[in-house]
């Protein structure tokens, strides 16, 4: 095999690996990118549905359930 072809293959592999490290490792859901607060919802029911579909009540990464009673954004109607 020609040395220039080997160098091209090596450089291509290195560039591909670098691009994967920089761009390809972005497996994050959109709800984890934004911190939701009660003011992001129009009603308590809307907030509750979001809460339950994103891990609540066992997980509350957005801290929507301040008193930990399973019901979020109780100030909303």
FENLIN-V583395 format. One line per field, one symbol per residue. phi: phi as a letter, one per 30 degrees, with the letter a starting at -180 (. if undefined). psi: psi as a letter, one per 20 degrees, with the letter a starting at -180 (. if undefined). burial: # if it has 9 or more other ideal C-beta (glycine too) atoms within 8 Angstrom, else .. A space follows every 10 residues. Layout:
phi: ???
psi: ???
burial: ???
This chain:
phi: .ddddddddd dddddddddd ddcdcccbdd dddccdbedd cdbddddddd eddcjdddbb dchdcdchcj cchdddc
psi: qqhhgghggg gggggggghg hhhillmpqh hihpoqrhii qhrhgggggg ghikiqihpm iilhmhjkji pqliiq.
burial: .....#.... ........## .......... .....#.#.. #..#.###.# #..#.##..# .#.##..... .##..#.
